[in-house]
């Protein structure tokens, strides 16, 4: 009897430990221009401090301009959610294999802004298919420019963001203002992207564009070609992260992707003050 009781206690203890295990979010950064290696660690710190989520932040080495090395991608094996903020990387096959293994696991995925063109291999390179990462991983155009005409509306512009009426009850939009302004110059995804089946959450209107502009979605969810739940946003200018609605959007999206309840109680605005650096050689 005592032995049976002991086994039951051990089983309950093991179950409790499993139930209490914190989910792991791995951030993968390296974007040349927008300081994702500075803004995303602040989001990670907030998740650790106030939301019971453990995190790991990976950075291009030795700096944001280094296109061929992001140490620590082995962490993706244990990740419950991978968040990418990349631009025009040329990672070696062994590092790409770690990302591919994560994609094939069909675990959730999140991408910021330039991750639509995360890789930039020469056309005849064995890894050139990764140039279309935006399409097969994030339901976005397959790289910058090209037939999709993926572009933006100029560095002197800003973007007016509004909640799409049909999506206003989506849990990711809890606490997000109906309208707000961001510094990101609007990305053009339409008419062919986001891919069919994606649910648009936020629409962007370019203010002071440098060419004829149309409104474009700036945040959406969906299922990618691997069957994974995704959240993609073309926002990501460092000043965007100062906007409380953007902060709430990100924290909400991370919870939603992890299958957790989106917090009803907001822990308060995060202190993020990273200036726009641009591309510095």
N, C-alpha and C positions, 0 to 999 in steps of 0.2 A: 504493500500500500504506500509506504513512504517513498519507495523507488518510483512508483507511478506518479506520485505527487511532485517529486523532484523533476521528473521528465516533463510534466505539464508546465511547471514553473520555468524551466529552461526554454521550452517551446514558446511560451508567452513572452518571455524576455527577448528572445530572438525576433519574434514577430513585432514587438514594440520597437526594437532597435531599427528594424527594416522600415517600419512605418514612419519613424522619426528622421530617417535619412534625408539630409538636405539635398535638393536637386543641384546639379552642377551646370553652370553656364560658362562656356568657353568663348571668349572674345578673340577674334583673329583680325589684327590690324596691320595696315601698311598702305597708305593712300596718297603719298606725295604732298597733297595740297591742303586737306581739310583738318589736319591734326586729330584724326580719329584715335591716334595713340595717346592723346591727352584727354579727350572728352570721354571716351568710353570707360577708362579706368574710374572716372568719377561716378558714372552710372553703376559700375561694378561695386564700388565702395558703398553706394546707397543700398544696393541689393543685399549686401552682407550685413550692413548696420541695421536696416529697418525692415527687411522683408524675409529674413531667414533663408536666403539663397546663397550658396557658395559659388565663387567665381574664380576664373583664371583668365588673365589677359596676356595674350601673345602679341609680340611686336616684331616688325621687320628688323633685321640686324645688319649693320650696326645702327641704322637710323631709318627714317621713313622713306628715304629714297632708295634704299637697298632692295632691289627687286627679286633677288634670287635666294633669299634665306629668311624663313620665319621659324626660329627654333621653338621646340615644344609642341609641335602639332600632334605628337603622340597622345596629348591630353584629350583629343577628340574621341579616343576610344572610350573614355569614361563620361563624356559629356551627355547631358540630357537635352541641351540646346546649344547650337553653335550660332554665333553672331559674327557676321563678316563685314568688315569695312576695308575693302581692298581697292587698289587701282593699278592696272597694268603691271601685274607681277609676271615673273618668268621663273617660277619655282622648279626645283629639280624633280625628277620622276618620283623619288622616294617620298617627297613631301606631298606631291600631288596624289600619290597613292593613299596617303592618310586621309586627305580630304575626300577622295573618292569612296573610301571605305565608309566614311561618315554618311555621305550621300546615299550609298547603297543600304545603309541601315534604316533609311526612311524616318530618322528622327527629325524633329522640327528644326527649321532653319530661318534665320533672319538676315536681311541684307540692307545696308545703308548706301544710298547715293551712288558713288562711283563703283560699287560692287556690280553694277550692271555691266561694267567693263573691267572686271577684276583681273583679267589676264591679257597679255599682249605678246604672243609668240609670233615669229615670222610665219608666213603662210605655208612654207614647206617644212616647218619644224614638226617633229613627231608628236609634240604636245599641242599643236595648233587648235585642236578641237576644244581646248579649254577656253579659247577666246570667246566661245558662245556660252560661258558659264551663266551669264545673266538670263539666258533663255531657258536652259535645261534645269537650272537650280532655283531661279527666282521669278519665272514667268515674265521676264523683262526682255527688252531687245537683246540680240546676240552680239553685244559689243557696241562700241561708239561708232557713229556715222553709219556707213554701209547702206544696204537696201532699205533698212528700217528708218533711216534718217534720224537716228537718235542724236539729239543735239540739245542745246540750251539757248536761252534768249538774252545772253549778254551779261557781263560782269557789273554793269551799272544798274541792272534790274533787281527787283525784289519780288516776293510772291505773296499774294493774298490767298490764304487757305480757308476753306469752308468745309464743314461736315456735309457729306452727301445725305440728303433727306432720307433716302431708302435705307441707309445704314446707321441712322442715328441711335438705334437701340443696341447696336453691337457692343459687347462688353469692353472691347478695346477703346471705345470712345467715351467711356465713363469719365466724367469730369473734364473732358476736352471742350474748350470753348467752341461755339458754333462758327466763329470767325476769328482769325488771328493772322498777323503778319510775320513772315520769316525772311531772313537774309538770303537764303538759297535762291539762286536764279533758277527759274523753272526748267525742268527737264521735259523734253518732248518724247512721249512713248507712243502716242496714237499715230495712225489709226489701228495698227495691228497688235499693239501690246497695251496693257497686260494681256497675256494669252487668255483665250476663251475659258470661262469658268471661274476666273478670278473675281473676287468681290471687292469693289472699290469702296474705300472708306472716306477718303479726303480728296477734294478737288483743289487744284491750284490755278490761280489766274496771274499771269505775268504783269507786273507793274513796271512801266518804262522799258519795254522790250526793245532789243536792237533790230528786230525784224518782225514781220507779221506773225502774231502769236495766237494760239488757240489754247483753251483751258485743257489741262491734263491732270489725271489722277496723280497724287503725290504719296498715297499710302493705300495698300490693298493687301488682302489675304487670299489664300488659295491652296491648291495642292500642286506640287511640281511633278516633273516627269518621273521622279522616283517614288511618288506616292506620299511624299512628306508634306506636312502642314507648314506653310510659309507665311511670313509677314515681310513685305518689302516696302521701303520708303525711299523716295528720291530726295528727301530732306537730309541734312547732314552738315551744312555749313556750321562752323563752330559756334556762331552766334545763335543758331537755331536752338542749341542746347540750353540757352539762357531762358527760353520761352517756356513758361510753366505748362502750357498745353502740350508742347512737344515732350517735355519730361514725363507727363502723365501718360501720353500716348505710348512711349517706350516702356515704362514700367508696366502698364496694362498689357501691352503686347507680349512682354516676356512671361507674365503670369499666364496669359491665355495660351501661349505656345506650349508651356509646361503642363497644361491641363489643370492649373490651379485657378481658384476663384480670383477674379480681378478684385483688388482691395477696394472695399467700400470707403474706408477711411484713408485719405491721403495724408502721408506723413509730413507734407510740407515741401515747399520749393527747395530744390537742390542748388547748392552754391557752385555754379559752373560759370567761369569767366575766362574762357580761352579765346584770345584774339585770332582773327583770320590772318594766317601767315602766308598763304599762297604757296607757290612752288619755289622753294629755295634750294639752290644747288649746293 
